[in-house]
Amino acid sequence: MVRSVPLILTLIVAMLALTVTPLQAVSDIQSASWYVEYWNNMDLAGEQVYTESFVGPISFFWGSADGPHPSVHPDQFSARFTARPWLDAGYYRFELVHDDGVRLYLDDTLMLDRWRQASVEVNSTEVLEIAAGEHDIRLEYFEGWGSAVVSMIWLSTNQWAWPQVHAEMQGRPSPPDDSWITPIELQFTPLDDDYTRAWRMTTDSYGITPLGVILRSGDYRLWAKGAHTLATAQTLTVDVGIISVPTGLPLEGDANGDNTINITDFSILAAGFGKMQNERGRRV
């Protein structure tokens, strides 16, 4: 990548801290015994120039002037981190900050692939259900130019849920179908609190949108609105684990997005089909 602006790096690292901090009180942020190998190229090729072992999370912010070790170049180097920690049975998500590229493997299966030159990125795996036992974790990393950053933790919990919202829509072919891909606005409000968490997402061809965040188990009010639908509202119980949350059936027809259906919506829809208000049809 081109030389990074230190302020941008500081802001993104701060963003990750804000994302992770609320989870630390209730989640198990894991560390491990790591073995790391370094190469003076971006391809993990040839002989390693330096190796070391350490215990803890992967959390390195080398900047743009210094490399991991005097034997390792500050730019155009690569690294491979390996560990075999014990993981309790449960649901996990791996969180990474990196500049430039990373590949993450769990038990030799590729879980996250961002092997590219880019500015600082924050990425995470999907939520993974993992059986109890020892598991091989391998993180591959390369640095191109500028600031060198790689950090990873994994989160596990038995008190939280990862919702996957299932939208219901009128007049669509059976999924999968591209007509199910649509923007949707969601709001979750705990019934024992007035704090609302809101997202604007896009469903996939099955009408599904994983939130990518976790919610504490409990009772919620779910408000959902599509791009051209009336909003729906319902109360539901959020259980632990990966859960499916239906939106209910939103009614189509809200063309201008004000959550009502009126003459303005009919005018917009008519104009969209090449017709104007008061336009007459042809005589037969």
Solvent accessible surface area in square Angstrom, and as a share of the most:
residue,aa,sasa,rsa
1,M,23,0.10
2,V,124,0.71
3,R,139,0.51
4,S,25,0.16
5,V,79,0.46
6,P,99,0.62
7,L,115,0.57
8,I,85,0.43
9,L,27,0.14
10,T,84,0.49
11,L,108,0.54
12,I,34,0.17
13,V,45,0.26
14,A,47,0.37
15,M,99,0.44
16,L,23,0.12
17,A,54,0.42
18,L,138,0.68
19,T,67,0.39
20,V,8,0.05
21,T,79,0.46
22,P,88,0.56
23,L,14,0.07
24,Q,95,0.42
25,A,96,0.75
26,V,42,0.24
27,S,16,0.10
28,D,75,0.39
29,I,54,0.27
30,Q,36,0.16
31,S,53,0.34
32,A,10,0.08
33,S,79,0.51
34,W,4,0.02
35,Y,97,0.37
36,V,0,0.00
37,E,20,0.09
38,Y,1,0.00
39,W,7,0.02
40,N,45,0.23
41,N,48,0.24
42,M,48,0.21
43,D,102,0.53
44,L,20,0.10
45,A,51,0.40
46,G,68,0.65
47,E,150,0.67
48,Q,70,0.31
49,V,60,0.34
50,Y,58,0.22
51,T,55,0.32
52,E,56,0.25
53,S,86,0.55
54,F,45,0.19
55,V,119,0.68
56,G,10,0.09
57,P,64,0.40
58,I,0,0.00
59,S,59,0.38
60,F,47,0.19
61,F,92,0.38
62,W,38,0.13
63,G,23,0.23
64,S,50,0.32
65,A,83,0.64
66,D,96,0.50
67,G,19,0.19
68,P,27,0.17
69,H,61,0.27
70,P,133,0.83
71,S,50,0.32
72,V,5,0.03
73,H,95,0.43
74,P,53,0.33
75,D,17,0.09
76,Q,69,0.31
77,F,0,0.00
78,S,0,0.00
79,A,0,0.00
80,R,59,0.22
81,F,0,0.00
82,T,43,0.25
83,A,11,0.09
84,R,132,0.48
85,P,17,0.11
86,W,155,0.54
87,L,1,0.00
88,D,94,0.48
89,A,64,0.50
90,G,16,0.16
91,Y,51,0.19
92,Y,3,0.01
93,R,13,0.05
94,F,2,0.01
95,E,10,0.05
96,L,0,0.00
97,V,0,0.00
98,H,1,0.00
99,D,0,0.00
100,D,1,0.01
101,G,0,0.00
102,V,0,0.00
103,R,57,0.21
104,L,2,0.01
105,Y,36,0.14
106,L,12,0.06
107,D,62,0.32
108,D,107,0.55
109,T,74,0.43
110,L,79,0.39
111,M,63,0.28
112,L,11,0.06
113,D,70,0.36
114,R,76,0.28
115,W,69,0.24
116,R,119,0.44
117,Q,88,0.39
118,A,23,0.18
119,S,60,0.38
120,V,11,0.06
121,E,36,0.16
122,V,47,0.27
123,N,27,0.14
124,S,43,0.28
125,T,8,0.05
126,E,142,0.64
127,V,29,0.17
128,L,28,0.14
129,E,130,0.58
130,I,11,0.05
131,A,71,0.55
132,A,59,0.46
133,G,13,0.12
134,E,93,0.42
135,H,23,0.10
136,D,57,0.30
137,I,2,0.01
138,R,57,0.21
139,L,0,0.00
140,E,9,0.04
141,Y,0,0.00
142,F,11,0.05
143,E,0,0.00
144,G,0,0.00
145,W,113,0.40
146,G,0,0.00
147,S,9,0.06
148,A,0,0.00
149,V,0,0.00
150,V,0,0.00
151,S,11,0.07
152,M,2,0.01
153,I,26,0.13
154,W,3,0.01
155,L,4,0.02
156,S,14,0.09
157,T,12,0.07
158,N,120,0.62
159,Q,92,0.41
160,W,27,0.09
161,A,0,0.00
162,W,11,0.04
163,P,2,0.02
164,Q,64,0.29
165,V,0,0.00
166,H,61,0.27
167,A,8,0.06
168,E,70,0.31
169,M,25,0.11
170,Q,69,0.31
171,G,87,0.83
172,R,75,0.27
173,P,75,0.47
174,S,98,0.63
175,P,56,0.35
176,P,81,0.51
177,D,46,0.24
178,D,112,0.58
179,S,43,0.28
180,W,26,0.09
181,I,84,0.43
182,T,24,0.14
183,P,77,0.48
184,I,9,0.05
185,E,37,0.17
186,L,0,0.00
187,Q,54,0.24
188,F,0,0.00
189,T,28,0.16
190,P,25,0.15
191,L,101,0.50
192,D,135,0.70
193,D,79,0.41
194,D,125,0.65
195,Y,136,0.52
196,T,54,0.31
197,R,83,0.30
198,A,63,0.49
199,W,38,0.13
200,R,196,0.71
201,M,48,0.21
202,T,80,0.46
203,T,2,0.01
204,D,62,0.32
205,S,27,0.18
206,Y,115,0.44
207,G,0,0.00
208,I,38,0.19
209,T,2,0.01
210,P,74,0.46
211,L,8,0.04
212,G,50,0.48
213,V,36,0.21
214,I,6,0.03
215,L,3,0.02
216,R,112,0.41
217,S,44,0.28
218,G,30,0.29
219,D,73,0.38
220,Y,13,0.05
221,R,101,0.37
222,L,1,0.01
223,W,48,0.17
224,A,1,0.01
225,K,19,0.08
226,G,10,0.10
227,A,40,0.31
228,H,101,0.45
229,T,11,0.07
230,L,43,0.21
231,A,27,0.21
232,T,27,0.15
233,A,58,0.45
234,Q,59,0.26
235,T,93,0.54
236,L,33,0.16
237,T,87,0.50
238,V,1,0.01
239,D,86,0.44
240,V,73,0.42
241,G,1,0.01
242,I,73,0.37
243,I,28,0.14
244,S,74,0.47
245,V,4,0.02
246,P,68,0.43
247,T,1,0.00
248,G,26,0.25
249,L,93,0.46
250,P,6,0.04
251,L,91,0.45
252,E,54,0.24
253,G,17,0.16
254,D,0,0.00
255,A,14,0.11
256,N,65,0.34
257,G,44,0.42
258,D,70,0.36
259,N,65,0.33
260,T,68,0.39
261,I,72,0.36
262,N,58,0.30
263,I,111,0.56
264,T,61,0.36
265,D,1,0.00
266,F,119,0.49
267,S,35,0.22
268,I,76,0.38
269,L,73,0.36
270,A,33,0.26
271,A,53,0.41
272,G,68,0.65
273,F,170,0.71
274,G,61,0.58
275,K,111,0.47
276,M,132,0.59
277,Q,109,0.49
278,N,139,0.71
279,E,92,0.41
280,R,221,0.81
281,G,69,0.66
282,R,236,0.86
283,R,231,0.84
284,V,195,1.12
